[in-house]
């Protein structure tokens, strides 16, 4: 696990990478890789790569990066893990002699695979990764991100150069990088609490989307393509007995956990006490003789601490774990808030990142460099109560006649003074023929959102609705899904937005901030392909959440865990102990954003802040991020 940066000069006739700038970019990522650092420049000086290393596999200096091929034709910087590196090494040996320079480095395996197969090596990789390869023969730079977007990769294209990095703050170390808010991405953030899949909130900075490669020629020309689509590999399990599907889920996840517990450094698990993290912890515990280390976090607010810690303790005792926990109190949150929010590359409008950071730091203090987590199971198997409600609403919308009836109903609500809420928005979506579900995390309905915007942006929002960025994702779903049910649409959209842009981004940020690697076995691509083959009626029936997963793990987990209501690590609670202090702390920063940016309406924003509810959190996160990066 590491931090990577790079620069490529694309101006005709010359231009050399400034090595001092490259090093400055690299050093902003020291937290991602405290164990070693390196840079590499091409012979003509037009390409430069930088790397900070967190040593996980093959701890020797021979595995340091940038990693250059024997003949110098390829140079690689890599962030992530290739879990099947041993099998790939054997496959490469069988295909022809390889002069290996490391004992078991997955970095070298990746480079050798690219030497032999090029971009065709990507389907062979089982892991999480973001990497860059410079091919001097083809005069091309390749940027590649893993199938699920577990590892981040950003790039910025200027008129004379292209730069890339694991984090946006590294790109900002280049004085040529512009600093301005991408207003389309801002509208998406206010709607979905994260930035869009291929954009960031910083103008001119893009993401490599999940499951995508980007090729940049020496002249700066860019091509890109997706190399994996889970629907192409999902086998419909229609007519397969539920007991057999449940067994396949356990077997596939067990294999994914086994691959992810292998490291040359200590491993632990994040444990919320819910079904998903409990299953991961139980599977890893039964594969090793020594007790596993488990870690959980709770907030000291009414209704928060007792439940979270109790269930985590139940599971830890069940598997014989050495368990550790941390309780965050109001003073802890308020004291940490400014620095935490200012350190983010982009704001997230949910607030869970404080809990993630706290529990990751606790685990690191106990020597855990690698942590396994349960992210992804809820999105694959319908683990949210809200999803069940939305699926029911979608069914009602489909059965209640033509679109014009919904439009009439919406206008009646508006005439009655209730046109700004979610009920009117759902009617509007149904009238336009859009799915009601448009994200696992939604901020404000469009009409409420427009009240928050400055007059200039209000008109822009009318012309650029957030659905415009989701419509291609929906079109793709309609073409590819073998069963285009509402539940499968929710999963499909989450694989494109909620997971890579919200959940996995906060996990990467929270763990890498303390030089720690997080692994997510439920998001092994084979687990995802299996889940997409399960019929909706098998995943979602009755009132129980994730009944299929409960059946799958009933022999592994105690009844108290199987029947527990969905919780997860908690967001910042907006209870009286927190809300007033957070609002007081953030008010000057939020006011500064309104006063100096021409993005938001000051009066409307103050009204949200005055309510001291969870709705203020996206504005607080946005304001601290904006101030920290000195954006215009």
N, C-alpha and C positions, 0 to 999 in steps of 0.2 A: 504494500500500500504506500502510495507516494504522492508527490505533487509534481506536475510536469508543466513546462512552459516552452515556447518556441517562437521564433520570428523568421520571416521569409521576405526578403526584399524583392519586389516585383517590377521596379521601374526599369524601362528599357535601357540597355547599355551600361548598367552598373548599379552601384549602391551596395554597401556592406552593412551587415548587422553590427550594431553597436554592442560590443560585449559587455560594457558596463551596465547598459540598460537591461540586457538579458540576465545578468547576475542580480540586478536589483529586483527584477520580476521574480526570479527564482527564490530570492530570500524572503519575499512576502509569504512564501509557502513553507517556511521552516517548520511550522507546527505539523504539517502533513508528513514531514520526513526529517526527523532530527538526527538520523544515524549516519547519513553521508550526503554529499552534494557533488554535482559534476556539471560541466558544460562541454559542448562540442560545437565547432564551427566547420562548415564545409570548406574545401580547399580554396574556393573562390570568395568565401566570406559572405555569400548571399543567403545562407541558411544557418540558423543557430538553434540549438536545443539545450534545455536546462532541466535538471532533475534534483529533487530532494527525496531521500530514501528513508522509509520506515521499514526496516528489515524484518521480514516475516518468514520467508523461505530462503534456504542457502544463505546463511548470515555472513559468508565470506566476502571479502572485497572484490573477488572475481565477478560477483553478481551485481556490482554497482552499475549505475547508468549515468549518462547515455551509453547504450550498448551498440557497438559497431561490428558489422560483419567482418569476416577474415580478410576479404578483399577491399573493404572500405566502401562498397557500393551501397549498403543499407546502414542507416543509423536509426535507432529506436529509443523513444522514451515511453514509459509504460506505467500506468497507475491501475492497480487492481490485482486480481488473482486468476490464474488459469488452473482450475481445480483438477482437470484431467491431464496435467502436464506430463505425468509419468507415462500414461498411455500414449500420448502424442510423441514423446521421446522414443518409445519403443517403435512406433509406426515410422518415424523418420529414420531410425536405424535400419529397419527392415527394407526401406525404399532405397537405401544407398549409404555408403560410409559417411559419418559425420564426425568431425574432430571437435568434440565437446570441450569447452573451456571451463565449465562449472560442473559441480557434482549433481545438483538437482534444482537449478534455477528455472522457474517458469518464464522468466524474462528471456533467457537464451532460447528456450523451447519456442517461444513466440517468434523471435527473430528468425530462427531456423525454419519454422513453418512458413513464414512469409517469403523467405528465400526460395523455398521449394514450390509453394503453391500460390503465392501472392494473395490477392483478395479472396481467392477460392479457399483459403485457410479458415475464413471466418465461420462457416457452418461447422467446422470441426471443434471450435473452442467451446468449452463449458466453463463459464465463469462470469466474473464481473470485471469490466475493463474499460479504460479510456486510454488510447495510445495514439502516438504519431510516428509515422515511418517516413523518412526521407529516402527516396530512391534516386541516386545520382545518375543512373543510366537513363531512366525515363524523365529525369528532371521534374519530378513530381513529389508533392507532399501529401500523404494520406492521413486523415484524422478519422478515428473509428471509435464508436461508443457501443457498449454491450447491449444485448437484446432488450433489457428492461429499463435501461437508463439508471442503473444503480450507481455508477460512477459518473461524475459531471465532466463536461468538456465544453469550453467556451472558445469562441474565436471572434476576432475583430478584423475587418477588412478596410484598409485605408487606400488612398490613391497611389501609394508607392510601396505598400507593405501589407503583410498579413501576420497577425500574432494570434497565438492560442495559449490557453492555460487551464489548469484545473479549477481556478477560482477567478472571479472577475477582478478582485483586488490586485491580482498580479498584472492584469492588462492595464490597470490604472497606474501602475508604476512606470509605464511608457509615457513620457510627456506629450507624445503626439496623439494620445487617445483623447477623444472628445468626452465631455462630461455633461450630458443632458438626458432628461427623462424621455423614454419612448412612450408617447402618449397613448398609442393603441394598446401597448402592453399594460399601461396604467389602468385603462378601462377594464381590461381583462382581469387585472389584479383585484379591483374593487368588486368584480362580479364573482371571481372564483378563488380569491385569497392567495393566488400565486401568479407567476408570469406564464405566458403561453408556451407551448412545447418547443418552438423554434426561435423564440425571442427572449430578451431579457428586458428589465425595466430601464436599462441603460441604452440609449440610442447608439446604433452602430455595433452593438455586441450581440452576437447570436449564439445559440446552443447548437451543438451537433445533436439532433434528435436521437432517441433510443433506436437501436437496431439499424443504424445508418452509418455509411462511410461517406466522407467528403474528400474529393481529390482536387488539389490546387496545382495547376500547372505553373511552370516557371514564369509565365506572363501574367499570372494572377487569375486566369480563367478557372471557374469553379464548377465541378460536377458533383452530384450526390445521388445516392440511391439507398433504399432500404434493402437489407440482405436477409431479413427474417420476418415472417408474418405468422403468428401463432395459429391462425385459422387454417393455414396450409398444412399444419401438422396435427390438428385436432381431429381425432377419430371419434365420430359420434358413437356414444355408448348406449344407443337406444336398444332396449330389450335385454341389456346386461343386468343380471341380478345386483341389487344394491349391495349385498354382502361382498360380491366380487369387486365392485367399484371401490368399496371401503378398503378392501385389502390392497388394491392397487395404489390407493392414496398413501397408505402407511408404508408400503414397500418403496415407492418412489421418493417419498419424503425422507425415509430412513437413509436411502442411498445419498440423497442430497446433503443431509446432516453429516453423514460419515465423511464425505469429501470435504466439508467445511470445518470439521474439527481438527484437520491435519495442519500443523504449523510447527515451526521450530521455536515458537515463543508460547507463553501461557495463554490459555483459552478459557473464556467464561460465557455466561448467557445473561441477557437481560430478561427479567421475569416480572411481568405485571400481575401474575396470578390468574390471567385469563387463559382460555383454551389454547390459543396459538403458541404463545411463548412457553406455556406449560408442556405442550407436545414436543417442542424442540428440546427443552431441557430434559424431558424424560427420555427421549431417544438418544441424546448424547450421553446421559448418565448410564444407560444400560450397555454402552459400548466401551466404557473405561472402568478400570478397577478403582482408581482414586476418586474421592468425592469431587463432583463438579463444583464450581463457584458460581453462585447466582446473585443477582443484584437487582434491587427494586427501589422505586422512589415514590413518595407521596407528599401531598401538601397538608400542612397543619391548618386545615380549614374545616368548618362543619361538614360532616358527611364524607370527607375525603380520606383521612388517614386510616381509620379502623378497617374499612373494607379492603382497600388495596393491600395493606400489609398483612392482614389475616390470611387472604387466599394465597399470597406469595409464600407465606410461611407454611401453609398446608402442603403446597406442592414441594417446597424444599425439603420438608420432613419426609414426604412420600418417597422421594428419590435419593434421600441421604445426602443432600447438598450441604456445602458450607455456605451459609446464606448471609448476605450483607444488605443493609437498607439505609436509606437517608430520608429524612423528613425535612421538607423546606418550609420555613416559617416566613411570615410577612416581611420581617426585616431582611431575610436572605434574598427574597425576590426583589424588593425595592432597591437594595444595595447593588444587586447584580444587573438590574435591568438596563441602565444606560450603556454599559460596556458590551453587554450581550447583543443588544439590538444594533449598536453601532458597528459591530464586527461582522455583521451579515453581508454577504454579497448582494442579496436581494431580500426585501422583506417578505415574511410569511404571515398571513393574517389569522393564525390559529393559536399560537402561544405555547405549543407543546415543546418547542425547542429548549426552553429553560429546564424542563424536566429531563429531556434527553441529555443535555450538557451536564447536569448535576449527577445523574446516574453513571454516565460515561466517566466523569472525573473520579467518582468513587471507585469504579472498577479499575481504573488506571492506577490509583493510589494503592490498590491491592495487587498490583503487578500484572493485571490482565491486559495484554496488548491486542488480542483478538476477541471479539464478542459476537455471539450468535443471537439473532433476534427473530421475532415472529411476524414481521411485516409481510403483507401481501395476502394472507389467508382470508381476511374479511372481504377484500375485493374479488377474490376468486370464488368464494363460496357464499356470498350474500350475508355477511356478518353484521350488517347495520340495520337497526330497526327502521330507520328512515327509508331504506331501500324497499322494504316490504310495503311500507305505506305508499311509496311512489309507484311501485308495480301495480298496486290496487287502483290508484288514481288513473294510471295509464289505461287500465282495462275499462274503467268507467268512461274515460274520454273517448275510447274507441267505440263504445256501445251507445253513445248518446247522440247519434245522428250526424248530419253534415257539419262542415266547418262553420257555416254562417250562423248556426245556432250558438256556437261558442262565442262568436264575435258579438252577437246580440247580448248574450249574458254578460260579457265583459263590459259592454257599453252601459248596461244597466247598473253594474257595480260602480262604474266611474261616475255616472250621474248621481248615484247615492253617496258619493264622497269616499268610496272605498276602492278607487282605481289604482292606488299606489302599492297595494300589498301583494302577497304571493298568490292569493286566490285569483286575482285579476291577471297576474302574470301567467299563471298556468292556463287560464282560459285563452289568453293571447297566443301562447305557444300552440295550443291545440288548434286554434283557428288558423294559424299559419302552417299547420301540418308538421310541426317540430315535435320531437319527444319532450315530455314534461321534464324528465331528468336531464340536466345539463351540467352536472358536476357533483362529486361527492361532498364538496365544500362550496357553498355559495354565500356570497356576501349580501349585497343589497339587490332587491329587484330593480330593473332598469329605471323605472320612474323615480324611485327613491334615490338611486345612484345619481341621477341627473341633478337632483337638488343639491347634492354634495359638491358638484363640479362648479368651476368658475364659468361665467357666461360664455366665454370663448370655447371652452371644452364641452359645454352642454350641447351646443350645436354639432360639434364633431361627434359626440356620442350618438346622436340621432342618426347620423349617416354611417356610423361604423358599429353596429351592434355586436356584442361578444359572440353571438351565434355564428357570425361570419367566419370566425376562426375555428369553430367546432363543426361547421357544416361538412367540410371535406372528410373529417373523421367519421361522421355519420354516414356519408355516402360510401365510404370504404367498408364500414360495417355492413350496410345493406347488401353490398356486392359479395362479401366474403363469408359472413357468418352462416353456418349450416342451419342454425336455429336462431333467427333474428328476434328473440324474445326481449321484453323489457329488461329482465335480469342480465341477459348476455350483453345488451347495450350498456348497462351500467358498468359491467366488468370491462368491456372494450374501451369505453371512455376513460375509465380509471387507469387502464394500462397506458393510455396516451397522456393523461393529464395528472390526475390525483397522485398516482404513485411516483412517477419520476419528478414531478414539479413541486410536490408538497411533502409527501411522507418520506421518500428516499433522500430528498435534498436536506431535510432537517436531520435525518439520521447521519448522513455523510458529514454535515457541518458539525453536529454535536460531538461525534466521535473523533473526527480528524482534528478538531480544536484542541484535543488533549492527546494527540498522536496515538490514535487507536483505530483499529480496523473493525468495521461491522459487516457481518455476513448474514444473508437473508435466504435461508434454504427454501422457504415456500415459493420464492421467486426464481429458483432454478428453472431454466426454460422447459425442462421436461415436466416439471410439476405444473407449470402454466398450461402447456399443451394438453396434459391430462385433464385439468380442470375445465378447459373450454370444450371438451368432448362430453361432459356430463350434462344430461338433459335438465332443463330448468325444473321440471316437476320433481326430479330427484334431489335437487339442491334446496328447493324452497317449497315447503308444505307445512301446514299447521301454523302454529304461532311460535315455534321454537326457532331461534337463530342458529344457523349452521348445523342443522340436524345431521347432515351427512358426515361432517367432521366429528360431531359428537359420537356417532356410531363407529366411525373409523378408529377413534382413540379410547373407546370405552374400556378396553382391557389394559390400557396403559396408564390411565389417569383416574384419580379418585372421584366419586360422584359429586363432591362439593365443587370441584373444578368444572366438571362437565356441565353442570346445571347453572353455572354462574352467568349473570347478565354481562353483556359486553361492556368492558371498561377501557383497557389500555392505559398507557401512561397519561397522567392528567394534564390538561392545558392549564394555563394560569387561571386560577379560580377568581371570578369577579364577585367575591363575597365582601361584606362590609370591612373585613380585616385588610383587604387588598385594594378594593376599587377606589376609595377616596384617595389613598396615598399614591396609587399609580396615576390617577388623573391629575393630581396636584403636581407630581413630578414631571409628567409629560406635557402639561398644558403649554408651557413656554415654547417647547420645541414644536408642537403642533401649530401654535400661533405663528411661529416663524415660517413654517412651511407655507401656511396660507398667505402670509404677508409678502413673501419674497418670490414665490414660484409661479403665480397665476395658474395654478392647477385646481385649487379647491375654493369653495365658497366659505368664507370665514364664519359667517353666522350659522350656517347649517352644520358645520363641523363642531362649533362650540355647543350647539344643541345636543349633538351625539355625545360629546364628552361630558356634558352636564348630567346625562342620565346614568353615568357610571355603571354601564352594563358591559357585557362581553362585546357588544357592537363597536366599542371604542378601540378594541385591540388592533384591527387592521390599520387604523389611522395612526395609532401610536407607533407601530412597527414601521410604517411608511415614513413618518416624520423623522425618527432617529436615523434610519438608513439614509434619507435624503441629506440630512445635516452632516453625517459622518463622511459622505463622499463628495461634499461641496458641489452639488449638482446645480446647473443653471436652469 
